[in-house]
Amino acid sequence: MHITNTELSSPEETRCQFNGGRCAIKMGIDVHQDFYVVVEQVGGTNPKPPQRFSKQAFLRWAAKLKEKSAGAEVHAVYEACGFGFSLQRQLSALGIVCHVVCPQKLDEQNRRVKTDGLDAKALCLRLDRFVQGNRDALAIVRVPTEEEQRSRAIHRQRQLVGARKRLEAQGRSLMVNHGLEPVQNWWKPRTFAALDVPQWMRELLLNSQPILLALQEKIAALTLQLQSAAASNQPRGLGKMTSVVIDREIGDWYRFNNRRQIASYTGLCPGEYSSVNTRLQSCVIKHGNPRLRAALVELAWRLVCFQRLGHNLSPEGETVPRARARARLFHGAFYGRRIFCCKTVQFYAT
């Protein structure tokens, strides 16, 4: 007697068979600068072998795949990386549901074997679980609009401050290495003219001074541009520069449903290790937007050190909670659920 096994491999195939539809197509993409490695899965079947495409060839192949799907959903996933979100926008224009996820270790079994094909396959299998309803299978990254991305790129140009500080530190290091006292801001015109250093050292410093002056000029112009973009009615204690940085890093305040989500996005929540009767809280998790976190911590330190009532606060141990509380206050104010008081002391509440 011949018995045919008709068991379906996934709930998705079961729904498709009884509803008369077609199974969804999933693609895991391992993104590189010059090419993509793609693993395709149709329904609940085993993933197909990895394929390697150039960028334009992959878009043509994806367009044909969507055309041949005859109404079936096509999903794709790739990890967020330095190549931005252009691939997500291109696939979305083709009618493909494309997700961008947080980079993570894909070798769950710790086999110490990593290839582009295995990474693409792992992403495809996680996407399969996500499509079937397991929303914890992927850590989705919000894709900003092109306008938000352009605005965000402007204030991120202020990383030129770091380049200026490095060049300035090299000059001070040169002085210290030869037994001289380091001079702060040695590159500024008046200070450099009065600099008491040997002629050979002045010539070496002269190689960096014009670069530092040009960097400072660009930084000043960029700072003025950002401050002019800030709203005029800022809450007391919040500077224009910090306001612009926080606003543009958040992008859309409406994507957070509650204050816990915005606190988690800042990465300023304490870590925790709990088991049975043991509970250990560690340092902040640093999970989220590092630039937003830095802006909030700087804001909290300025309140502690420079504001009128700052001497009443303890600098150690309270900066991070106040930075996290500030983010929650901004979120509440944006929704109109909280009115900022003119008294500075109200901003210190945690």
KEMIMAR-72542 format. One line per field, with one value per residue (C-alpha): residue number from 1; residue in three letters; x, y, z. Coordinates in Angstrom, 1 decimal. Layout:
REM KEMIMAR-72542
k [NUM, ...];
r [ALA, ...];
xx [X, ...];
yy [Y, ...];
zz [Z, ...];
REM end
This chain:
REM KEMIMAR-72542
k [1, 2, 3, 4, 5, 6, 7, 8, 9, 10, 11, 12, 13, 14, 15, 16, 17, 18, 19, 20, 21, 22, 23, 24, 25, 26, 27, 28, 29, 30, 31, 32, 33, 34, 35, 36, 37, 38, 39, 40, 41, 42, 43, 44, 45, 46, 47, 48, 49, 50, 51, 52, 53, 54, 55, 56, 57, 58, 59, 60, 61, 62, 63, 64, 65, 66, 67, 68, 69, 70, 71, 72, 73, 74, 75, 76, 77, 78, 79, 80, 81, 82, 83, 84, 85, 86, 87, 88, 89, 90, 91, 92, 93, 94, 95, 96, 97, 98, 99, 100, 101, 102, 103, 104, 105, 106, 107, 108, 109, 110, 111, 112, 113, 114, 115, 116, 117, 118, 119, 120, 121, 122, 123, 124, 125, 126, 127, 128, 129, 130, 131, 132, 133, 134, 135, 136, 137, 138, 139, 140, 141, 142, 143, 144, 145, 146, 147, 148, 149, 150, 151, 152, 153, 154, 155, 156, 157, 158, 159, 160, 161, 162, 163, 164, 165, 166, 167, 168, 169, 170, 171, 172, 173, 174, 175, 176, 177, 178, 179, 180, 181, 182, 183, 184, 185, 186, 187, 188, 189, 190, 191, 192, 193, 194, 195, 196, 197, 198, 199, 200, 201, 202, 203, 204, 205, 206, 207, 208, 209, 210, 211, 212, 213, 214, 215, 216, 217, 218, 219, 220, 221, 222, 223, 224, 225, 226, 227, 228, 229, 230, 231, 232, 233, 234, 235, 236, 237, 238, 239, 240, 241, 242, 243, 244, 245, 246, 247, 248, 249, 250, 251, 252, 253, 254, 255, 256, 257, 258, 259, 260, 261, 262, 263, 264, 265, 266, 267, 268, 269, 270, 271, 272, 273, 274, 275, 276, 277, 278, 279, 280, 281, 282, 283, 284, 285, 286, 287, 288, 289, 290, 291, 292, 293, 294, 295, 296, 297, 298, 299, 300, 301, 302, 303, 304, 305, 306, 307, 308, 309, 310, 311, 312, 313, 314, 315, 316, 317, 318, 319, 320, 321, 322, 323, 324, 325, 326, 327, 328, 329, 330, 331, 332, 333, 334, 335, 336, 337, 338, 339, 340, 341, 342, 343, 344, 345, 346, 347, 348, 349, 350];
r [MET, HIS, ILE, THR, ASN, THR, GLU, LEU, SER, SER, PRO, GLU, GLU, THR, ARG, CYS, GLN, PHE, ASN, GLY, GLY, ARG, CYS, ALA, ILE, LYS, MET, GLY, ILE, ASP, VAL, HIS, GLN, ASP, PHE, TYR, VAL, VAL, VAL, GLU, GLN, VAL, GLY, GLY, THR, ASN, PRO, LYS, PRO, PRO, GLN, ARG, PHE, SER, LYS, GLN, ALA, PHE, LEU, ARG, TRP, ALA, ALA, LYS, LEU, LYS, GLU, LYS, SER, ALA, GLY, ALA, GLU, VAL, HIS, ALA, VAL, TYR, GLU, ALA, CYS, GLY, PHE, GLY, PHE, SER, LEU, GLN, ARG, GLN, LEU, SER, ALA, LEU, GLY, ILE, VAL, CYS, HIS, VAL, VAL, CYS, PRO, GLN, LYS, LEU, ASP, GLU, GLN, ASN, ARG, ARG, VAL, LYS, THR, ASP, GLY, LEU, ASP, ALA, LYS, ALA, LEU, CYS, LEU, ARG, LEU, ASP, ARG, PHE, VAL, GLN, GLY, ASN, ARG, ASP, ALA, LEU, ALA, ILE, VAL, ARG, VAL, PRO, THR, GLU, GLU, GLU, GLN, ARG, SER, ARG, ALA, ILE, HIS, ARG, GLN, ARG, GLN, LEU, VAL, GLY, ALA, ARG, LYS, ARG, LEU, GLU, ALA, GLN, GLY, ARG, SER, LEU, MET, VAL, ASN, HIS, GLY, LEU, GLU, PRO, VAL, GLN, ASN, TRP, TRP, LYS, PRO, ARG, THR, PHE, ALA, ALA, LEU, ASP, VAL, PRO, GLN, TRP, MET, ARG, GLU, LEU, LEU, LEU, ASN, SER, GLN, PRO, ILE, LEU, LEU, ALA, LEU, GLN, GLU, LYS, ILE, ALA, ALA, LEU, THR, LEU, GLN, LEU, GLN, SER, ALA, ALA, ALA, SER, ASN, GLN, PRO, ARG, GLY, LEU, GLY, LYS, MET, THR, SER, VAL, VAL, ILE, ASP, ARG, GLU, ILE, GLY, ASP, TRP, TYR, ARG, PHE, ASN, ASN, ARG, ARG, GLN, ILE, ALA, SER, TYR, THR, GLY, LEU, CYS, PRO, GLY, GLU, TYR, SER, SER, VAL, ASN, THR, ARG, LEU, GLN, SER, CYS, VAL, ILE, LYS, HIS, GLY, ASN, PRO, ARG, LEU, ARG, ALA, ALA, LEU, VAL, GLU, LEU, ALA, TRP, ARG, LEU, VAL, CYS, PHE, GLN, ARG, LEU, GLY, HIS, ASN, LEU, SER, PRO, GLU, GLY, GLU, THR, VAL, PRO, ARG, ALA, ARG, ALA, ARG, ALA, ARG, LEU, PHE, HIS, GLY, ALA, PHE, TYR, GLY, ARG, ARG, ILE, PHE, CYS, CYS, LYS, THR, VAL, GLN, PHE, TYR, ALA, THR];
xx [0.0, 1.5, 1.0, 1.6, 2.8, 0.7, 1.9, 2.8, 6.0, 4.7, 1.4, 1.9, 1.6, -1.4, -3.1, -2.1, -3.5, -6.9, -7.3, -6.3, -3.5, 0.2, 2.9, 5.0, 8.6, 11.3, 14.8, 17.7, 20.3, 23.9, 24.9, 28.4, 29.6, 29.9, 27.5, 24.7, 24.5, 20.8, 19.1, 15.5, 12.8, 9.4, 6.7, 7.8, 10.2, 13.9, 15.9, 17.5, 21.3, 22.8, 23.2, 25.5, 24.4, 25.8, 23.7, 21.8, 21.5, 19.9, 17.3, 16.4, 16.1, 14.0, 11.7, 11.2, 10.6, 7.9, 6.3, 6.3, 4.9, 1.4, 0.1, 2.1, 3.8, 7.6, 9.6, 13.2, 15.6, 19.1, 21.2, 21.6, 25.1, 27.1, 25.4, 22.3, 18.7, 18.8, 18.3, 15.2, 13.7, 14.5, 12.9, 9.9, 9.4, 9.2, 6.4, 8.6, 8.2, 11.8, 12.9, 16.1, 17.3, 19.9, 23.3, 23.7, 25.6, 24.0, 26.0, 23.5, 25.2, 28.6, 30.1, 32.8, 32.0, 30.9, 30.3, 28.2, 25.9, 25.4, 24.6, 22.0, 20.5, 20.2, 18.5, 16.1, 15.1, 14.5, 12.4, 10.4, 9.6, 8.8, 6.4, 4.6, 3.9, 6.9, 7.6, 10.6, 12.5, 13.7, 14.9, 13.4, 15.2, 13.0, 13.9, 14.0, 12.7, 15.1, 14.4, 15.1, 18.3, 19.5, 18.8, 20.5, 23.6, 24.1, 24.6, 26.6, 29.1, 30.1, 32.4, 34.9, 35.2, 36.9, 39.3, 40.2, 40.8, 43.1, 45.3, 45.4, 46.4, 49.2, 50.7, 50.6, 52.1, 55.0, 55.7, 55.5, 57.8, 60.5, 60.3, 58.0, 54.8, 51.8, 49.9, 46.1, 44.7, 48.2, 46.9, 44.9, 46.6, 47.5, 48.6, 50.7, 52.4, 53.5, 54.4, 57.8, 59.1, 62.2, 62.0, 62.1, 59.0, 57.2, 57.7, 56.2, 53.3, 52.8, 51.9, 48.8, 47.8, 46.1, 44.1, 43.0, 41.9, 39.9, 38.3, 37.3, 35.8, 33.7, 32.6, 31.5, 29.5, 27.9, 27.0, 25.4, 23.4, 22.1, 21.2, 19.3, 17.2, 16.1, 12.6, 12.5, 10.5, 12.9, 12.3, 14.5, 17.7, 17.7, 20.1, 19.4, 22.2, 21.1, 17.5, 18.3, 20.4, 17.8, 15.0, 16.8, 18.1, 14.6, 13.1, 9.5, 8.3, 5.0, 6.7, 7.0, 3.8, 5.0, 7.8, 9.4, 10.1, 11.8, 13.9, 14.9, 15.8, 18.3, 20.1, 20.3, 18.4, 20.4, 21.4, 20.0, 21.0, 18.3, 17.9, 15.9, 16.7, 19.6, 19.2, 22.1, 21.8, 24.8, 25.7, 23.5, 22.8, 23.9, 21.3, 19.9, 21.1, 24.6, 24.4, 21.1, 22.5, 25.6, 23.5, 21.3, 24.2, 25.9, 22.7, 22.5, 26.1, 25.6, 22.6, 24.7, 27.8, 26.7, 23.0, 22.1, 20.8, 23.4, 25.4, 22.5, 22.9, 25.3, 27.3, 28.1, 25.3, 22.6, 23.6, 22.4, 19.0, 18.4, 19.4, 16.9, 14.2, 14.9, 14.1, 10.9, 9.9, 10.6, 8.5, 5.6, 5.9, 5.8, 2.5, 1.2, 0.7, 3.1, 3.6, 7.1, 7.4, 9.6, 11.3, 14.6, 14.2, 11.4, 13.8, 15.8, 13.0, 13.7];
yy [0.0, 3.4, 6.2, 9.8, 12.2, 15.4, 17.2, 20.8, 22.3, 25.5, 27.2, 29.6, 26.8, 25.5, 28.9, 29.3, 25.9, 26.3, 29.9, 29.4, 32.0, 31.8, 31.5, 34.5, 34.8, 35.8, 37.1, 37.4, 39.9, 40.2, 43.7, 44.7, 47.7, 46.2, 43.2, 41.5, 37.9, 36.7, 33.7, 33.1, 31.1, 30.3, 29.6, 27.2, 25.3, 25.0, 28.1, 28.0, 28.2, 31.7, 33.8, 36.7, 39.7, 43.1, 46.0, 46.7, 43.0, 42.3, 45.1, 43.7, 40.2, 41.4, 43.2, 40.0, 38.0, 40.4, 40.3, 36.5, 36.2, 36.8, 38.6, 36.8, 39.0, 39.4, 40.2, 41.1, 41.9, 43.1, 44.5, 48.2, 49.3, 52.2, 51.9, 53.6, 52.9, 53.3, 49.6, 49.6, 52.5, 50.9, 47.6, 49.4, 51.2, 47.7, 46.7, 44.5, 44.7, 45.4, 45.4, 46.8, 45.2, 45.8, 44.1, 41.0, 37.8, 35.4, 32.3, 31.2, 27.8, 29.3, 27.1, 29.8, 29.6, 32.8, 33.3, 35.7, 32.8, 31.7, 35.2, 35.7, 32.3, 33.2, 36.5, 34.6, 32.1, 34.8, 36.7, 33.5, 33.4, 37.1, 36.8, 33.9, 36.2, 36.0, 39.7, 39.1, 37.3, 40.6, 43.8, 46.3, 49.6, 52.6, 53.9, 57.7, 59.7, 61.3, 64.7, 63.4, 61.8, 65.0, 67.1, 64.6, 64.6, 68.4, 68.3, 65.1, 67.1, 68.6, 65.6, 68.1, 69.2, 65.8, 66.3, 69.8, 68.4, 65.7, 68.0, 70.4, 67.6, 66.5, 70.0, 70.0, 66.5, 67.8, 70.5, 68.1, 65.6, 68.2, 69.4, 72.5, 73.4, 72.7, 75.8, 75.6, 76.8, 77.2, 77.4, 80.7, 83.6, 85.7, 82.7, 81.3, 84.6, 84.8, 81.1, 80.6, 77.5, 76.8, 77.7, 74.1, 73.3, 76.4, 75.2, 71.8, 73.4, 75.7, 72.6, 72.1, 75.7, 76.6, 73.4, 74.1, 77.6, 76.4, 73.7, 76.2, 78.5, 75.6, 74.6, 78.1, 78.5, 75.1, 75.9, 79.2, 77.3, 74.8, 77.4, 79.4, 76.3, 75.9, 77.0, 80.4, 79.3, 76.8, 75.5, 77.0, 75.1, 73.7, 75.3, 75.8, 73.5, 70.6, 71.1, 70.7, 67.7, 65.9, 66.8, 65.6, 62.4, 61.5, 62.3, 61.5, 61.7, 60.0, 56.7, 56.3, 55.2, 55.9, 57.3, 53.9, 53.5, 56.8, 56.0, 52.7, 54.4, 56.6, 53.6, 55.2, 52.4, 50.3, 46.8, 44.0, 40.4, 38.6, 35.0, 33.5, 35.7, 37.5, 40.9, 42.9, 46.2, 47.3, 50.3, 51.7, 49.3, 51.8, 50.3, 52.8, 56.1, 57.0, 60.6, 61.2, 59.7, 61.9, 65.0, 64.2, 63.4, 66.7, 68.5, 67.0, 67.8, 71.4, 71.6, 70.3, 72.4, 75.7, 76.4, 78.6, 75.8, 73.3, 73.4, 71.7, 68.6, 65.7, 65.2, 61.6, 59.0, 61.5, 62.6, 59.6, 59.4, 63.1, 62.7, 59.8, 61.9, 64.8, 62.6, 61.5, 65.1, 66.2, 63.4, 64.4, 68.0, 67.2, 65.4, 68.3, 66.1, 68.2, 71.9, 73.1, 75.4, 78.4, 77.4, 75.6, 73.4, 71.4, 70.1, 68.4, 66.1, 62.5];
zz [0.0, -1.0, 1.4, 0.3, 2.9, 2.5, 5.6, 4.9, 6.1, 7.6, 8.8, 5.9, 3.3, 5.1, 4.9, 1.3, 0.3, 1.9, 1.0, -2.6, -2.4, -3.2, -0.6, 0.2, -1.2, 1.2, 0.4, 2.8, 1.4, 2.6, 1.4, 0.1, -1.7, -5.1, -4.9, -3.0, -1.9, -1.9, -0.5, -1.7, 0.0, -1.4, 1.2, 3.8, 1.6, 2.2, 1.2, -2.2, -2.7, -2.4, -5.5, -6.1, -8.1, -9.0, -7.8, -11.0, -11.9, -8.5, -9.0, -12.4, -11.0, -8.1, -10.5, -12.5, -9.4, -8.2, -11.7, -11.7, -8.2, -9.5, -6.5, -3.9, -1.3, -1.7, 1.4, 1.8, 4.7, 5.1, 8.0, 8.6, 7.5, 6.2, 2.7, 4.0, 3.0, -0.7, -1.3, 0.9, -1.0, -4.4, -3.4, -1.9, -5.3, -6.9, -4.5, -2.3, 1.5, 2.6, 6.2, 7.6, 10.8, 13.5, 12.8, 15.0, 15.4, 12.9, 13.9, 16.6, 17.0, 17.4, 14.7, 13.9, 10.3, 8.6, 4.9, 2.9, 1.9, 5.5, 6.6, 3.9, 4.7, 8.4, 7.6, 5.2, 7.9, 10.5, 7.9, 7.4, 11.1, 11.1, 8.2, 10.0, 13.0, 15.3, 15.6, 17.9, 15.1, 13.6, 15.3, 12.8, 12.2, 11.3, 7.8, 7.9, 5.0, 2.6, 4.1, 7.6, 6.4, 4.8, 7.9, 10.1, 7.9, 8.5, 12.2, 12.0, 10.0, 13.4, 13.8, 12.3, 16.0, 16.7, 13.7, 15.1, 18.6, 17.3, 15.3, 18.2, 20.5, 18.1, 18.4, 22.2, 22.2, 20.1, 22.7, 25.7, 24.0, 23.7, 27.3, 26.7, 28.4, 26.3, 25.1, 24.8, 21.5, 20.1, 16.6, 17.0, 15.2, 18.3, 20.4, 17.5, 16.9, 20.6, 20.8, 22.5, 20.7, 18.5, 14.9, 13.7, 15.9, 14.6, 11.1, 12.0, 13.7, 10.7, 8.7, 10.8, 11.7, 8.4, 8.5, 12.1, 11.1, 8.2, 10.3, 12.9, 10.3, 8.9, 12.4, 13.3, 10.1, 10.6, 14.2, 13.2, 10.5, 13.0, 15.7, 13.2, 12.4, 16.0, 17.2, 19.0, 22.0, 23.6, 27.1, 29.7, 30.1, 26.6, 24.1, 20.4, 19.2, 21.6, 20.5, 16.8, 17.4, 19.6, 17.2, 14.1, 15.7, 16.8, 13.4, 14.2, 17.8, 16.9, 16.4, 20.2, 22.0, 25.5, 27.6, 28.2, 24.4, 24.1, 27.2, 25.7, 22.4, 24.2, 25.6, 29.0, 30.8, 33.3, 32.4, 34.5, 35.3, 37.4, 38.3, 41.2, 44.2, 42.6, 40.9, 39.6, 37.8, 35.8, 33.8, 31.0, 28.1, 25.4, 23.1, 20.7, 19.1, 20.4, 19.1, 20.9, 24.1, 23.9, 23.4, 26.4, 28.7, 27.7, 28.4, 31.9, 32.7, 31.6, 33.9, 36.8, 36.2, 34.7, 35.6, 38.5, 40.7, 39.5, 42.8, 44.6, 42.5, 42.9, 39.6, 40.2, 39.8, 38.8, 35.3, 33.4, 35.1, 34.5, 30.8, 30.5, 32.3, 29.9, 26.9, 28.5, 29.2, 25.7, 24.4, 26.7, 25.7, 22.0, 22.5, 24.6, 27.6, 29.8, 30.1, 30.7, 33.7, 33.6, 36.8, 36.0, 39.1, 37.3, 34.8, 37.5, 38.4, 37.6];
REM end
